Amino acid sequence: MRIEDEFVVVAPLDRVWEYLLDVEKIAPCAPGAELTEVVDDRTWKGKVNVKVGPVSMSFAGTVSLQERDDAAHRAVLKADGREQRGKGAASAIVTSRLESVEEGTRVVIETDLTISGAAAQYGRGMMGDVSKRLTNEFAKCLQASMAADSAQADSPRTSTDAAPEVSGGAAPPVVPRPQAKPVKGFRLAVWALWRAIVRAFKRLFGRGAA
């Protein structure tokens, strides 16, 4: 199953590229995801919890960086995971590329997904809708997280020429990095179902007008 998504980040291309390569920074922005181990600078382990309607799934697996092209701002990730309480499995090749646009940076994500088990009962359309919703949540969190980092970098700091104060001096405020809320449960199922109904009507009226 091939799924394509894209979003725009209001920030320069080089900054977005550097940020997206920092897995420990972007992991909190992936809804339902948890980074559990940094194996090395190209391999990570984690968990992903997903709930669509009555089906709840928890996957544990490994993500590895297969390709990285800094000049073209293109990266390829390979992810493999298995359900922790079921027989399902999922694997994906995720290709991301960045390009400059007037608003900032466009991030294009192409996912070649293979999935088995309970989640396989959902068709391509519904899986695509769920992916789009998760991508939108990730994009919002990424933008907020980058803004928080910028605010932290720009916050007033005590002069390095002055002797450090033992007490009384206020430390620069720490701006908390946003974290994506899990997108799950009945709300996500209804949203995906509504998208499927809209597509069906479009196909129906499209044939009628032909």
C-alpha positions in Angstrom: 0.0 0.0 0.0 1.5 3.3 -1.1 0.5 6.5 0.9 1.5 10.0 0.1 1.3 13.0 2.4 2.8 16.5 2.5 2.7 19.6 4.7 4.4 23.0 4.9 6.6 24.2 7.8 7.0 28.0 8.2 10.8 27.8 8.5 13.9 27.8 6.2 14.6 24.5 4.5 18.0 23.9 6.1 16.6 24.4 9.6 13.7 22.0 8.9 16.1 19.4 7.5 18.4 19.6 10.5 15.4 19.4 12.9 13.8 16.4 11.1 17.0 14.4 11.3 17.0 14.8 15.1 14.9 11.8 16.0 14.9 12.5 19.8 13.4 15.9 19.0 10.7 14.8 16.6 9.7 11.6 18.3 7.3 13.4 20.7 5.5 14.8 17.7 4.5 11.4 16.3 1.0 10.7 17.7 1.0 7.6 19.8 4.8 7.0 19.4 7.4 6.5 22.0 11.2 6.4 21.5 12.5 3.6 23.7 16.2 3.2 22.7 18.8 5.0 20.5 20.9 2.1 19.2 23.2 4.3 17.2 23.0 7.4 15.0 21.2 5.5 12.3 19.0 3.0 14.3 16.2 3.6 16.8 13.7 1.4 18.7 10.3 2.5 19.7 6.6 1.7 20.2 3.5 3.0 18.4 0.0 2.8 19.9 -2.9 3.1 17.5 -6.7 2.8 18.0 -9.2 2.9 15.2 -12.8 2.2 16.3 -12.8 -1.0 18.3 -9.4 -2.1 17.2 -6.4 -1.2 19.5 -2.9 -2.1 18.4 0.5 -1.6 20.0 3.5 -2.1 17.8 7.2 -2.4 18.9 9.9 -2.2 16.4 13.0 -0.7 14.9 13.5 2.2 12.5 16.7 2.6 10.6 18.1 5.3 8.3 18.7 3.7 4.9 19.7 6.7 2.8 20.5 10.3 3.5 21.2 12.9 0.8 21.9 16.3 2.4 22.3 18.1 -0.9 18.9 16.9 -2.2 17.3 17.0 1.3 16.1 13.5 0.9 16.0 10.6 3.4 14.8 7.1 3.4 13.8 5.2 6.6 12.9 1.6 7.0 10.5 0.6 9.8 9.6 -2.9 11.0 7.3 -3.7 13.9 5.2 -6.4 15.4 2.1 -6.3 17.5 2.8 -6.8 21.2 -0.5 -8.6 21.9 -1.3 -10.0 18.5 0.0 -11.7 15.4 0.0 -8.5 13.3 3.1 -7.0 11.7 3.9 -3.9 9.8 6.8 -2.8 7.7 7.3 0.4 5.8 9.8 2.2 3.6 9.4 6.0 4.2 10.9 8.4 1.8 10.9 12.1 2.8 12.1 15.0 0.7 12.1 18.7 1.4 11.7 21.6 -1.0 11.6 25.4 -0.5 8.3 27.2 -1.1 7.1 30.7 -0.6 5.7 29.9 2.8 8.8 28.1 4.0 9.5 24.4 3.5 7.3 21.7 2.0 7.8 18.2 3.4 6.7 15.4 1.1 6.4 11.9 2.6 5.9 8.7 0.5 5.2 5.5 2.5 5.3 2.0 1.0 3.4 0.2 3.7 2.9 -3.6 4.3 0.6 -4.6 7.1 -1.0 -7.8 8.4 -3.3 -8.7 11.3 -6.2 -6.6 12.6 -5.3 -3.4 10.8 -5.3 -5.2 7.4 -9.1 -5.2 7.5 -9.1 -1.5 6.7 -8.9 -0.5 3.0 -6.4 1.7 1.3 -8.8 4.7 1.5 -9.3 4.6 5.2 -5.7 3.9 5.9 -4.8 6.9 3.8 -7.3 9.1 5.7 -5.8 8.0 9.1 -2.3 8.6 7.8 -3.3 12.1 6.6 -4.8 12.9 10.0 -1.7 11.7 11.9 0.5 13.7 9.5 -1.5 16.9 10.2 -1.1 16.4 13.9 2.7 15.8 13.4 3.0 18.9 11.3 1.3 21.1 13.9 3.5 19.7 16.7 6.6 20.1 14.6 5.9 23.7 13.9 5.2 24.4 17.6 8.3 22.5 18.7 10.6 24.5 16.4 9.0 27.7 17.6 9.6 26.7 21.2 13.2 26.0 20.5 13.6 29.4 18.8 12.0 31.1 21.8 14.4 29.3 24.1 17.4 30.3 22.0 16.2 33.9 21.9 15.4 34.2 25.6 17.5 36.6 27.7 20.6 35.1 29.3 22.9 36.2 32.0 26.0 37.9 30.7 29.1 35.6 30.5 31.2 38.5 31.8 29.4 38.7 35.1 30.1 36.3 38.0 27.4 33.7 38.4 24.9 34.5 41.1 24.6 31.9 43.9 21.1 32.9 44.7 18.4 35.4 43.9 19.0 35.7 40.1 16.2 34.3 38.0 17.3 31.7 35.4 16.1 32.1 31.8 12.7 30.6 31.3 12.6 27.1 29.9 10.1 26.8 27.0 8.5 23.4 27.1 8.7 21.4 23.8 5.2 20.5 22.6 4.1 16.8 22.4 1.5 15.4 20.1 -1.6 14.1 21.7 -2.5 10.5 20.6 -5.1 10.6 17.8 -7.2 7.6 18.5 -10.6 6.2 19.6 -14.1 6.9 18.4 -13.2 10.4 17.1 -10.6 9.1 14.6 -12.8 6.2 13.5 -15.8 8.6 12.8 -13.5 11.0 11.0 -12.1 8.3 8.7 -15.6 6.9 8.1 -16.8 10.3 7.1 -13.9 10.7 4.7 -14.8 7.4 3.1 -18.5 8.4 2.7 -17.4 11.7 1.0 -15.2 9.7 -1.4 -18.1 7.4 -2.2 -20.4 10.3 -3.1 -17.7 11.9 -5.2 -17.4 8.6 -7.2 -21.2 8.3 -7.5 -21.8 11.8 -8.8 -18.7 11.6 -10.9 -20.1 8.6 -12.8 -23.5 10.3 -13.1 -22.0 13.4 -14.7 -19.9 11.4 -17.1 
